[in-house]
Amino acid sequence: MDFIFEVLPKSRLFFEKVLNETSLEDLNKIPDGFNNNIVWNIAHVVVTEQLLAYKLSGLEPNVSVDMIQTYMKGTKPQGSVSQEFVDELKTLLFSTIEKTEQDYKDGHFTNFQEYTVSTTGNTLKTLDDALRFILFHEGLHSGYVMALMRALKS
């Protein structure tokens, strides 16, 4: 799993760069033809990693219940977020992955509940499966963010 914990923080550098270089207005904007925005996609990857790693292992996620309910699968943006939320999200991008890596190394993930993902139909049987899927999922949402950015420029 060393490779996964090497790649995840690097992939999240892309999301951090987008948050740093995009106006708050554009982070919140939903372009025509889309049903969510940039900030929703970025918050969604943080929440999904926490649900797949922690919740499926019977552990408490490292993000708030409110954040989970707002950005989990099946949700949509419910209005604009503040700059304070964006700043918190930038911190969570990395603190959550660092905590997951440490908890993994410390052996805290011992009771994983199988889960079939809707995206591919694959069943995650272990935390290692979940971590591999998390990489795929974050790549998918990187693509969505790039598409949203192109749509905002046109």
DSSP file (Angstrom, degrees, kcal/mol; ACC not computed):
  #  RESIDUE AA STRUCTURE BP1 BP2  ACC     N-H-->O    O-->H-N    N-H-->O    O-->H-N    TCO  KAPPA ALPHA  PHI   PSI    X-CA   Y-CA   Z-CA
    1    1 A M     >        0   0    0      0, 0.0     4,-2.3     0, 0.0     5,-0.2   0.000 360.0 360.0 360.0  -5.0    0.0    0.0    0.0
    2    2 A D  H  >  +     0   0    0      1,-0.2     4,-1.0     2,-0.2     5,-0.1   0.906 360.0  53.9 -53.9 -42.2    3.0    2.3    0.1
    3    3 A F  H >> S+     0   0    0      1,-0.2     4,-2.5     2,-0.2     3,-0.5   0.912 107.3  49.8 -60.6 -43.8    2.4    3.2   -3.5
    4    4 A I  H 3> S+     0   0    0      1,-0.3     4,-2.8     2,-0.2    -1,-0.2   0.919 110.9  48.7 -62.3 -43.2   -1.2    4.2   -2.8
    5    5 A F  H 3< S+     0   0    0     -4,-2.3    -1,-0.3     1,-0.2    -2,-0.2   0.632 112.3  50.7 -74.8 -11.1   -0.1    6.4    0.1
    6    6 A E  H <X S+     0   0    0     -4,-1.0     4,-0.8    -3,-0.5    -2,-0.2   0.834 115.4  40.9 -84.4 -39.8    2.5    7.9   -2.2
    7    7 A V  H  X S+     0   0    0     -4,-2.5     4,-2.8     2,-0.2     5,-0.3   0.901 103.8  64.6 -77.7 -42.5    0.1    8.7   -5.0
    8    8 A L  H  X S+     0   0    0     -4,-2.8     4,-2.0     1,-0.2     5,-0.2   0.903 104.0  44.9 -54.1 -49.7   -3.0   10.0   -3.0
    9    9 A P  H  > S+     0   0    0      0, 0.0     4,-0.7     0, 0.0    -1,-0.2   0.880 114.3  51.0 -63.4 -33.4   -1.3   13.1   -1.5
   10   10 A K  H >X S+     0   0    0     -4,-0.8     4,-0.7    -3,-0.2     3,-0.6   0.894 109.3  49.7 -69.1 -38.8    0.2   13.9   -4.9
   11   11 A S  H >X S+     0   0    0     -4,-2.8     4,-0.9     1,-0.2     3,-0.8   0.859 106.7  56.3 -67.2 -32.3   -3.2   13.6   -6.6
   12   12 A R  H 3X S+     0   0    0     -4,-2.0     4,-2.4    -5,-0.3    -1,-0.2   0.680  90.6  72.3 -74.9 -15.2   -4.7   15.9   -4.0
   13   13 A L  H <X S+     0   0    0     -4,-0.7     4,-2.5    -3,-0.6    -1,-0.2   0.858  93.9  56.5 -61.8 -34.2   -2.1   18.5   -4.9
   14   14 A F  H <X S+     0   0    0     -3,-0.8     4,-2.2    -4,-0.7    -2,-0.2   0.946 108.0  45.7 -60.5 -48.4   -4.2   18.9   -8.1
   15   15 A F  H  X S+     0   0    0     -4,-0.9     4,-2.4     1,-0.2    -2,-0.2   0.903 112.0  51.7 -63.1 -41.1   -7.3   19.7   -6.0
   16   16 A E  H  X S+     0   0    0     -4,-2.4     4,-2.3     1,-0.2    -1,-0.2   0.918 108.6  51.5 -60.9 -42.9   -5.4   22.0   -3.8
   17   17 A K  H  X S+     0   0    0     -4,-2.5     4,-2.2     1,-0.2    -1,-0.2   0.915 109.5  49.8 -60.8 -43.4   -4.1   23.9   -6.8
   18   18 A V  H  X S+     0   0    0     -4,-2.2     4,-1.2     1,-0.2    -1,-0.2   0.927 111.2  48.8 -61.2 -45.2   -7.6   24.3   -8.2
   19   19 A L  H  < S+     0   0    0     -4,-2.4    -1,-0.2     1,-0.2    -2,-0.2   0.867 115.1  45.8 -63.1 -35.6   -8.8   25.6   -4.8
   20   20 A N  H  < S+     0   0    0     -4,-2.3    -1,-0.2    -5,-0.2    -2,-0.2   0.823 119.4  38.3 -75.0 -32.4   -5.9   28.1   -4.7
   21   21 A E  H  < S+     0   0    0     -4,-2.2     2,-0.4    -5,-0.2    -2,-0.2   0.416 100.9  79.4-105.4   0.9   -6.2   29.3   -8.2
   22   22 A T  S  < S-     0   0    0     -4,-1.2     5,-0.0    -5,-0.2   127,-0.0  -0.908  81.8-113.2-113.6 136.9  -10.0   29.5   -8.8
   23   23 A S     >  -     0   0    0     -2,-0.4     4,-2.5     1,-0.1     5,-0.2  -0.252  24.7-117.5 -63.9 153.6  -12.2   32.3   -7.5
   24   24 A L  H  > S+     0   0    0      1,-0.2     4,-1.6     2,-0.2    57,-0.2   0.884 116.7  55.9 -58.4 -38.8  -14.7   31.5   -4.8
   25   25 A E  H  > S+     0   0    0      1,-0.2     4,-1.0     2,-0.2    -1,-0.2   0.929 110.1  43.7 -60.0 -46.2  -17.4   32.4   -7.3
   26   26 A D  H  4 S+     0   0    0      1,-0.2    12,-0.5     2,-0.2    -2,-0.2   0.844 108.0  58.3 -71.4 -32.9  -16.2   29.9   -9.9
   27   27 A L  H  < S+     0   0    0     -4,-2.5    12,-1.9     1,-0.2    13,-0.4   0.855 114.2  39.6 -60.9 -33.1  -15.7   27.2   -7.3
   28   28 A N  H  < S+     0   0    0     -4,-1.6    -1,-0.2    -5,-0.2    -2,-0.2   0.611  93.4 106.4 -90.7 -15.2  -19.4   27.5   -6.4
   29   29 A K     <  -     0   0    0     -4,-1.0     9,-0.5    -3,-0.2    10,-0.1  -0.419  56.2-152.2 -74.1 138.8  -20.7   28.0  -10.0
   30   30 A I        -     0   0    0      7,-0.1     7,-0.1    -2,-0.1     3,-0.1  -0.929  20.2-143.0-108.8 106.5  -22.6   25.1  -11.7
   31   31 A P    >   -     0   0    0      0, 0.0     3,-1.9     0, 0.0     5,-0.1  -0.236  33.7 -81.1 -66.8 158.3  -22.1   25.5  -15.4
   32   32 A D  T 3  S+     0   0    0      1,-0.3     3,-0.1   119,-0.1     0, 0.0  -0.329 119.5  27.3 -55.8 136.3  -24.9   24.7  -17.9
   33   33 A G  T 3  S+     0   0    0      1,-0.3     2,-0.3    -3,-0.1    -1,-0.3   0.354 105.3  94.4  90.8  -5.4  -25.1   20.9  -18.4
   34   34 A F    <   -     0   0    0     -3,-1.9    -1,-0.3     1,-0.1    -4,-0.1  -0.794  57.5-157.1-115.0 159.6  -23.7   20.0  -15.1
   35   35 A N  S    S+     0   0    0     -2,-0.3     2,-0.3    -3,-0.1    -1,-0.1   0.285  77.0  30.8-118.5   8.8  -25.4   19.2  -11.8
   36   36 A N  S    S-     0   0    0     40,-0.1     2,-0.2    -5,-0.1    40,-0.1  -0.896  71.7-125.2-150.3-177.2  -22.5   20.0   -9.4
   37   37 A N     >  -     0   0    0     -2,-0.3     4,-1.9    -7,-0.1     5,-0.1  -0.666  34.4 -92.1-128.6-179.6  -19.6   22.3   -9.0
   38   38 A I  H  > S+     0   0    0     -9,-0.5     4,-2.0   -12,-0.5     5,-0.2   0.937 120.9  49.0 -62.6 -49.1  -15.8   22.2   -8.4
   39   39 A V  H  > S+     0   0    0    -12,-1.9     4,-2.5     1,-0.2     5,-0.2   0.863 108.6  54.3 -65.1 -34.7  -16.0   22.5   -4.7
   40   40 A W  H  > S+     0   0    0    -13,-0.4     4,-2.6     1,-0.2    -1,-0.2   0.944 108.3  49.5 -61.9 -46.2  -18.6   19.8   -4.4
   41   41 A N  H  X S+     0   0    0     -4,-1.9     4,-1.7     2,-0.2    -2,-0.2   0.895 112.8  46.5 -60.0 -41.6  -16.4   17.4   -6.3
   42   42 A I  H  X S+     0   0    0     -4,-2.0     4,-1.4     2,-0.2    -1,-0.2   0.923 114.6  45.5 -70.2 -43.8  -13.4   18.1   -4.1
   43   43 A A  H  X S+     0   0    0     -4,-2.5     4,-2.4     1,-0.2    -2,-0.2   0.873 109.4  58.6 -64.8 -35.6  -15.3   17.8   -0.9
   44   44 A H  H  X S+     0   0    0     -4,-2.6     4,-2.9    -5,-0.2    -1,-0.2   0.886 102.7  51.2 -62.1 -40.5  -16.9   14.6   -2.2
   45   45 A V  H  X S+     0   0    0     -4,-1.7     4,-2.0     2,-0.2    -1,-0.2   0.889 110.7  49.5 -67.1 -35.8  -13.5   12.9   -2.7
   46   46 A V  H  X S+     0   0    0     -4,-1.4     4,-1.7     2,-0.2    -2,-0.2   0.947 114.6  44.2 -64.5 -47.5  -12.5   13.7    0.9
   47   47 A V  H  X S+     0   0    0     -4,-2.4     4,-2.5     1,-0.2    -2,-0.2   0.910 112.1  52.2 -64.2 -43.6  -15.8   12.4    2.2
   48   48 A T  H  X S+     0   0    0     -4,-2.9     4,-2.9     1,-0.2     5,-0.3   0.904 107.1  52.2 -63.1 -41.9  -15.8    9.3    0.1
   49   49 A E  H  X S+     0   0    0     -4,-2.0     4,-2.2     1,-0.2     5,-0.4   0.915 111.7  47.7 -58.7 -42.2  -12.3    8.3    1.2
   50   50 A Q  H  X>S+     0   0    0     -4,-1.7     4,-2.0     2,-0.2     5,-1.5   0.898 113.5  46.6 -67.3 -40.9  -13.4    8.6    4.8
   51   51 A L  H  <>S+     0   0    0     -4,-2.5     5,-1.8     3,-0.2    -2,-0.2   0.924 115.5  44.9 -67.8 -44.0  -16.6    6.6    4.2
   52   52 A L  H  <5S+     0   0    0     -4,-2.9    -2,-0.2    -5,-0.2    -1,-0.2   0.882 124.8  32.2 -70.3 -37.3  -14.8    3.8    2.3
   53   53 A A  H  <5S+     0   0    0     -4,-2.2     4,-0.2    -5,-0.3    -3,-0.2   0.952 133.5  21.1 -83.9 -53.8  -11.9    3.5    4.7
   54   54 A Y  T ><>S+     0   0    0     -4,-2.0     5,-2.9    -5,-0.4     3,-0.9   0.956 123.2  45.9 -86.1 -53.9  -13.3    4.4    8.1
   55   55 A K  G > <S+     0   0    0     -5,-1.5     3,-1.6     1,-0.3    -3,-0.2   0.912 114.1  49.5 -61.2 -43.0  -17.0    3.9    8.0
   56   56 A L  G 3 <S+     0   0    0     -5,-1.8    57,-3.2     1,-0.3    -1,-0.3   0.672 110.4  53.0 -70.6 -14.1  -16.7    0.5    6.3
   57   57 A S  G < 5S-     0   0    0     -3,-0.9    54,-0.5    55,-0.3    53,-0.3   0.336 120.1-110.0 -97.7   5.3  -14.2   -0.5    8.9
   58   58 A G  T < 5S+     0   0    0     -3,-1.6     2,-0.3     1,-0.3    -3,-0.2   0.716  78.4 127.2  75.4  20.5  -16.5    0.4   11.7
   59   59 A L      < -     0   0    0     -5,-2.9    -1,-0.3    -6,-0.1    -2,-0.2  -0.729  68.1 -98.6-110.2 159.9  -14.4    3.4   12.7
   60   60 A E        -     0   0    0     -2,-0.3    -5,-0.0    -3,-0.1    -1,-0.0  -0.628  41.2-123.2 -76.8 124.3  -15.4    7.1   13.1
   61   61 A P        -     0   0    0      0, 0.0     4,-0.1     0, 0.0    -1,-0.1  -0.220  13.0-125.3 -62.8 159.7  -14.6    9.2   10.1
   62   62 A N  S    S+     0   0    0      2,-0.1     2,-0.3    30,-0.0    -2,-0.0   0.038  87.9  71.2 -98.3  24.6  -12.3   12.2   10.5
   63   63 A V  S    S-     0   0    0    -16,-0.1     5,-0.0    33,-0.0     0, 0.0  -0.916  93.6 -87.2-131.5 161.9  -14.8   14.7    9.0
   64   64 A S     >  -     0   0    0     -2,-0.3     4,-2.2     1,-0.1     5,-0.1  -0.246  27.0-121.4 -70.9 155.5  -18.0   16.0   10.5
   65   65 A V  H  > S+     0   0    0      1,-0.2     4,-2.8     2,-0.2     5,-0.2   0.881 115.8  56.0 -58.7 -39.9  -21.4   14.2   10.1
   66   66 A D  H  > S+     0   0    0      1,-0.2     4,-1.7     2,-0.2    -1,-0.2   0.908 106.5  48.7 -61.5 -42.8  -22.6   17.4    8.4
   67   67 A M  H  > S+     0   0    0      2,-0.2     4,-2.0     1,-0.2    -1,-0.2   0.915 111.7  49.8 -64.6 -41.4  -19.9   17.3    5.8
   68   68 A I  H  X S+     0   0    0     -4,-2.2     4,-1.6     1,-0.2    -2,-0.2   0.942 111.7  47.6 -60.8 -48.1  -20.6   13.6    5.1
   69   69 A Q  H  < S+     0   0    0     -4,-2.8    -1,-0.2     1,-0.2    -2,-0.2   0.795 115.3  46.7 -65.6 -27.6  -24.3   14.3    4.7
   70   70 A T  H  < S+     0   0    0     -4,-1.7    -1,-0.2    -5,-0.2    -2,-0.2   0.789 124.9  26.1 -84.4 -29.4  -23.7   17.3    2.4
   71   71 A Y  H  < S+     0   0    0     -4,-2.0   -23,-0.2    -3,-0.2    -2,-0.2   0.328  88.9 114.4-122.7   7.4  -21.0   15.7    0.1
   72   72 A M  S >< S-     0   0    0     -4,-1.6     3,-1.7     1,-0.2   -28,-0.1  -0.234  82.2 -63.3 -74.0 170.1  -21.7   11.9    0.1
   73   73 A K  T 3  S+     0   0    0      1,-0.2    -1,-0.2   -29,-0.1     3,-0.1  -0.210 123.9  29.5 -51.6 137.2  -22.8   10.0   -3.0
   74   74 A G  T 3  S+     0   0    0      1,-0.3    -1,-0.2    -3,-0.1     2,-0.2   0.405  95.6 112.7  92.1  -2.4  -26.2   11.1   -4.2
   75   75 A T    <   -     0   0    0     -3,-1.7    -1,-0.3    -4,-0.1    -5,-0.1  -0.550  46.5-159.6 -98.2 167.6  -26.0   14.7   -3.0
   76   76 A K        -     0   0    0     -2,-0.2   -40,-0.1    -3,-0.1    -4,-0.1  -0.923  41.2 -72.4-136.2 161.6  -25.8   17.9   -4.9
   77   77 A P        -     0   0    0      0, 0.0     3,-0.1     0, 0.0    -6,-0.0  -0.316  36.9-161.8 -56.9 137.3  -24.6   21.4   -4.0
   78   78 A Q        -     0   0    0      1,-0.4     2,-0.2    -8,-0.1    -8,-0.0  -0.118  62.0 -49.9-112.5  34.0  -27.0   23.1   -1.6
   79   79 A G  S    S-     0   0    0    -51,-0.1    -1,-0.4     2,-0.0     2,-0.2  -0.692  86.9 -37.6 123.3-178.9  -25.8   26.7   -2.2
   80   80 A S        -     0   0    0     -2,-0.2     2,-0.2    -3,-0.1   -55,-0.1  -0.484  50.5-137.5 -81.6 147.7  -22.5   28.4   -2.1
   81   81 A V        -     0   0    0    -57,-0.2     2,-0.1    -2,-0.2   -53,-0.1  -0.657  21.6-115.8 -98.1 161.2  -19.7   27.6    0.3
   82   82 A S     >  -     0   0    0     -2,-0.2     4,-1.9     1,-0.1     5,-0.1  -0.427  23.8-109.8 -90.4 166.3  -17.6   30.3    2.1
   83   83 A Q  H  > S+     0   0    0      1,-0.2     4,-2.6     2,-0.2     5,-0.2   0.843 119.9  60.5 -62.3 -33.5  -13.9   30.9    1.8
   84   84 A E  H  > S+     0   0    0      2,-0.2     4,-2.2     1,-0.2    -1,-0.2   0.898 104.1  48.5 -61.4 -40.2  -13.6   29.5    5.3
   85   85 A F  H  > S+     0   0    0      2,-0.2     4,-2.8     1,-0.2    -1,-0.2   0.922 110.0  51.5 -65.2 -42.8  -15.0   26.2    4.1
   86   86 A V  H  X S+     0   0    0     -4,-1.9     4,-2.2     1,-0.2    -2,-0.2   0.913 109.9  49.8 -59.3 -43.1  -12.6   26.2    1.2
   87   87 A D  H  X S+     0   0    0     -4,-2.6     4,-1.4     1,-0.2    -1,-0.2   0.902 111.7  47.9 -63.4 -41.0   -9.7   26.9    3.6
   88   88 A E  H  X S+     0   0    0     -4,-2.2     4,-2.6     1,-0.2    -2,-0.2   0.902 109.6  53.8 -64.2 -41.0  -10.8   24.0    5.8
   89   89 A L  H  X S+     0   0    0     -4,-2.8     4,-2.1     1,-0.2    -2,-0.2   0.887 103.4  56.0 -61.9 -40.0  -11.2   21.7    2.8
   90   90 A K  H  X S+     0   0    0     -4,-2.2     4,-0.6     1,-0.2    -1,-0.2   0.886 110.9  45.1 -59.9 -38.3   -7.6   22.5    1.7
   91   91 A T  H >X S+     0   0    0     -4,-1.4     4,-2.6     1,-0.2     3,-1.0   0.922 111.0  52.4 -69.6 -44.7   -6.5   21.3    5.1
   92   92 A L  H 3X S+     0   0    0     -4,-2.6     4,-1.6     1,-0.2     5,-0.4   0.795  94.7  71.6 -64.3 -28.9   -8.7   18.2    5.0
   93   93 A L  H 3< S+     0   0    0     -4,-2.1     4,-0.4     1,-0.2    -1,-0.2   0.887 116.4  20.6 -52.1 -39.7   -7.3   17.2    1.6
   94   94 A F  H <X S+     0   0    0     -3,-1.0     4,-2.5    -4,-0.6    -2,-0.2   0.807 118.5  59.0-103.2 -36.7   -4.0   16.2    3.3
   95   95 A S  H  X S+     0   0    0     -4,-2.6     4,-2.1     1,-0.2    -3,-0.2   0.875 106.2  50.9 -65.0 -35.3   -4.8   15.7    7.0
   96   96 A T  H  X S+     0   0    0     -4,-1.6     4,-2.4    -5,-0.2    -1,-0.2   0.915 112.0  45.7 -68.6 -41.9   -7.3   13.0    6.2
   97   97 A I  H  > S+     0   0    0     -4,-0.4     4,-2.6    -5,-0.4    -2,-0.2   0.910 112.3  51.3 -67.1 -41.7   -4.9   11.0    4.0
   98   98 A E  H  X S+     0   0    0     -4,-2.5     4,-2.2     1,-0.2    -1,-0.2   0.912 112.3  47.0 -60.8 -41.7   -2.1   11.4    6.5
   99   99 A K  H  X S+     0   0    0     -4,-2.1     4,-2.9    -5,-0.2     5,-0.2   0.900 111.2  51.1 -67.5 -41.2   -4.4   10.1    9.3
  100  100 A T  H  X S+     0   0    0     -4,-2.4     4,-2.4     2,-0.2    -2,-0.2   0.928 110.7  48.7 -61.8 -44.5   -5.6    7.2    7.1
  101  101 A E  H  X S+     0   0    0     -4,-2.6     4,-2.5     2,-0.2    -2,-0.2   0.925 113.5  46.6 -61.2 -44.7   -2.0    6.2    6.3
  102  102 A Q  H  X S+     0   0    0     -4,-2.2     4,-2.2     1,-0.2    -2,-0.2   0.924 113.2  48.3 -65.2 -44.0   -1.0    6.3   10.0
  103  103 A D  H  <>S+     0   0    0     -4,-2.9     5,-2.7     2,-0.2     6,-0.4   0.864 111.2  52.0 -64.6 -34.9   -4.1    4.4   11.1
  104  104 A Y  H ><5S+     0   0    0     -4,-2.4     3,-1.3    -5,-0.2    -2,-0.2   0.948 111.5  45.7 -63.3 -48.9   -3.3    1.8    8.4
  105  105 A K  H 3<5S+     0   0    0     -4,-2.5    -2,-0.2     1,-0.3    -1,-0.2   0.835 111.3  53.5 -63.7 -32.6    0.3    1.4    9.5
  106  106 A D  T 3<5S-     0   0    0     -4,-2.2    -1,-0.3    -5,-0.2    -2,-0.2   0.455 114.7-117.3 -83.5  -0.6   -0.9    1.2   13.2
  107  107 A G  T < 5 +     0   0    0     -3,-1.3    -3,-0.2    -4,-0.3    -2,-0.1   0.773  68.4 139.2  75.5  27.5   -3.3   -1.7   12.3
  108  108 A H      < +     0   0    0     -5,-2.7     2,-1.2     1,-0.1     3,-0.2   0.706  52.2  78.6 -77.8 -18.7   -6.6    0.2   13.2
  109  109 A F        +     0   0    0     -6,-0.4     3,-0.2     1,-0.2    -1,-0.1  -0.712  52.6 130.8 -93.5  90.9   -8.5   -1.1   10.2
  110  110 A T        +     0   0    0     -2,-1.2     2,-0.3   -53,-0.3    -1,-0.2   0.573  59.1  53.0-117.6 -13.6   -9.4   -4.7   11.3
  111  111 A N        +     0   0    0    -54,-0.5     2,-0.4    -3,-0.2    -1,-0.2  -0.627  66.3 178.5-130.2  73.2  -13.1   -5.1   10.6
  112  112 A F        -     0   0    0     -2,-0.3     2,-0.5    -3,-0.2   -55,-0.3  -0.629  18.2-147.4 -85.2 130.7  -13.9   -4.2    7.0
  113  113 A Q        -     0   0    0    -57,-3.2    11,-0.1    -2,-0.4   -55,-0.1  -0.854  27.0-113.3 -96.2 122.7  -17.5   -4.6    5.8
  114  114 A E        -     0   0    0     -2,-0.5     2,-0.3    11,-0.1    11,-0.2  -0.166  37.9-175.8 -55.1 147.0  -17.8   -5.6    2.1
  115  115 A Y  E     -A  124   0A   0      9,-1.8     9,-3.6     2,-0.0     2,-0.6  -0.974  21.9-141.5-150.9 130.8  -19.4   -3.0   -0.1
  116  116 A T  E     -A  123   0A   0     -2,-0.3     7,-0.3     7,-0.3     2,-0.2  -0.847  24.8-137.0 -95.4 122.2  -20.3   -3.0   -3.8
  117  117 A V     >  -     0   0    0      5,-2.6     4,-1.9    -2,-0.6     3,-0.1  -0.561   1.6-144.6 -82.0 140.2  -19.5    0.3   -5.5
  118  118 A S  T  4 S+     0   0    0     -2,-0.2    -1,-0.1     1,-0.2    -2,-0.0   0.787  92.5  66.6 -73.5 -27.5  -22.1    1.7   -7.9
  119  119 A T  T  4 S+     0   0    0      1,-0.2    -1,-0.2     3,-0.1    -3,-0.0   0.919 126.1   2.7 -61.7 -46.3  -19.5    3.2  -10.2
  120  120 A T  T  4 S-     0   0    0      2,-0.2    -2,-0.2    -3,-0.1    -1,-0.2   0.559  90.8-121.0-118.9 -15.0  -18.1   -0.1  -11.4
  121  121 A G     <  +     0   0    0     -4,-1.9     2,-0.1     1,-0.3    -3,-0.1   0.475  64.9 140.8  81.8   2.3  -20.2   -2.8   -9.7
  122  122 A N        -     0   0    0     -5,-0.1    -5,-2.6    -6,-0.1     2,-0.6  -0.472  51.0-127.4 -76.9 149.2  -17.1   -4.2   -8.0
  123  123 A T  E     -A  116   0A   0     -7,-0.3     2,-0.7    -2,-0.1    -7,-0.3  -0.876  11.6-143.3-100.0 124.2  -17.3   -5.4   -4.5
  124  124 A L  E     +A  115   0A   0     -9,-3.6    -9,-1.8    -2,-0.6     3,-0.1  -0.773  25.6 171.3 -83.2 117.0  -14.7   -4.0   -2.1
  125  125 A K        +     0   0    0     -2,-0.7     2,-0.3   -11,-0.2    -1,-0.2   0.640  60.6  24.8-103.5 -19.1  -13.8   -6.9    0.2
  126  126 A T  S  > S-     0   0    0      1,-0.1     4,-2.0   -13,-0.1     5,-0.1  -0.900  81.5-106.6-139.6 166.0  -10.9   -5.5    2.1
  127  127 A L  H  > S+     0   0    0     -2,-0.3     4,-2.7     1,-0.2     5,-0.2   0.884 120.8  58.3 -61.7 -37.1   -9.5   -2.1    3.1
  128  128 A D  H  > S+     0   0    0      1,-0.2     4,-2.1     2,-0.2    -1,-0.2   0.904 105.1  49.8 -60.3 -40.3   -6.8   -2.6    0.4
  129  129 A D  H  > S+     0   0    0      2,-0.2     4,-2.4     1,-0.2    -1,-0.2   0.928 110.6  50.6 -60.0 -44.5   -9.5   -3.0   -2.2
  130  130 A A  H  X S+     0   0    0     -4,-2.0     4,-2.6     1,-0.2    -2,-0.2   0.904 108.8  50.7 -61.5 -42.5  -11.1    0.3   -0.9
  131  131 A L  H  X S+     0   0    0     -4,-2.7     4,-1.6     2,-0.2    -1,-0.2   0.897 110.3  49.6 -64.6 -39.7   -7.8    2.1   -1.1
  132  132 A R  H  X S+     0   0    0     -4,-2.1     4,-1.6    -5,-0.2    -1,-0.2   0.922 112.3  47.9 -63.4 -42.7   -7.3    1.0   -4.7
  133  133 A F  H  X S+     0   0    0     -4,-2.4     4,-3.2     1,-0.2    -2,-0.2   0.886 104.3  60.6 -65.7 -37.5  -10.8    2.1   -5.5
  134  134 A I  H  X S+     0   0    0     -4,-2.6     4,-2.6     1,-0.2    -1,-0.2   0.894 102.7  52.3 -56.7 -40.8  -10.3    5.5   -3.8
  135  135 A L  H  X S+     0   0    0     -4,-1.6     4,-2.0     2,-0.2    -1,-0.2   0.942 112.1  45.4 -59.9 -47.5   -7.4    6.2   -6.3
  136  136 A F  H  X S+     0   0    0     -4,-1.6     4,-2.4     1,-0.2    -2,-0.2   0.938 112.9  50.9 -59.0 -47.8   -9.7    5.4   -9.2
  137  137 A H  H  X S+     0   0    0     -4,-3.2     4,-2.1     1,-0.2    -2,-0.2   0.890 109.8  48.9 -60.4 -42.5  -12.5    7.5   -7.7
  138  138 A E  H  X S+     0   0    0     -4,-2.6     4,-1.7    -5,-0.2    -1,-0.2   0.861 110.0  52.1 -68.8 -33.8  -10.3   10.5   -7.1
  139  139 A G  H  X S+     0   0    0     -4,-2.0     4,-1.8    -5,-0.2    -2,-0.2   0.901 107.8  52.7 -64.8 -40.7   -9.0   10.2  -10.7
  140  140 A L  H  X S+     0   0    0     -4,-2.4     4,-1.7     1,-0.2    -2,-0.2   0.927 111.6  44.9 -59.1 -46.7  -12.6   10.2  -12.0
  141  141 A H  H  X S+     0   0    0     -4,-2.1     4,-2.4     2,-0.2    -1,-0.2   0.757 105.1  61.3 -75.0 -23.2  -13.4   13.4  -10.0
  142  142 A S  H  X S+     0   0    0     -4,-1.7     4,-2.3     2,-0.2    -1,-0.2   0.919 105.9  49.2 -61.6 -42.4  -10.2   15.0  -11.2
  143  143 A G  H  X S+     0   0    0     -4,-1.8     4,-2.3     2,-0.2    -2,-0.2   0.902 109.4  50.7 -63.0 -41.5  -11.6   14.6  -14.7
  144  144 A Y  H  X S+     0   0    0     -4,-1.7     4,-2.7     2,-0.2    -1,-0.2   0.920 109.6  50.7 -60.9 -43.0  -14.9   16.1  -13.6
  145  145 A V  H  X S+     0   0    0     -4,-2.4     4,-2.5     1,-0.2    -2,-0.2   0.914 109.9  49.9 -62.6 -42.3  -13.1   19.1  -12.1
  146  146 A M  H  X S+     0   0    0     -4,-2.3     4,-2.2     2,-0.2    -1,-0.2   0.908 111.3  49.1 -62.4 -41.0  -11.1   19.6  -15.3
  147  147 A A  H  X S+     0   0    0     -4,-2.3     4,-2.4     2,-0.2    -2,-0.2   0.906 110.9  50.2 -64.9 -41.2  -14.4   19.5  -17.3
  148  148 A L  H  X S+     0   0    0     -4,-2.7     4,-2.1     2,-0.2    -2,-0.2   0.907 109.6  51.3 -62.6 -41.4  -16.0   22.0  -15.0
  149  149 A M  H  X S+     0   0    0     -4,-2.5     4,-1.2     2,-0.2    -2,-0.2   0.909 110.6  48.1 -63.9 -41.5  -13.0   24.3  -15.3
  150  150 A R  H  X S+     0   0    0     -4,-2.2     4,-0.9     1,-0.2     3,-0.4   0.917 110.9  51.6 -63.6 -42.4  -13.2   24.2  -19.1
  151  151 A A  H  < S+     0   0    0     -4,-2.4     3,-0.5     1,-0.2    -1,-0.2   0.865 107.0  53.4 -64.1 -35.3  -17.0   24.8  -19.0
  152  152 A L  H  < S+     0   0    0     -4,-2.1    -1,-0.2     1,-0.2    -2,-0.2   0.803 106.6  53.0 -69.6 -27.5  -16.5   27.9  -16.8
  153  153 A K  H  <        0   0    0     -4,-1.2    -1,-0.2    -3,-0.4    -2,-0.2   0.672 360.0 360.0 -81.4 -17.2  -14.0   29.3  -19.3
  154  154 A S     <        0   0    0     -4,-0.9    -1,-0.2    -3,-0.5    -2,-0.2   0.486 360.0 360.0 -94.4 360.0  -16.3   29.0  -22.3
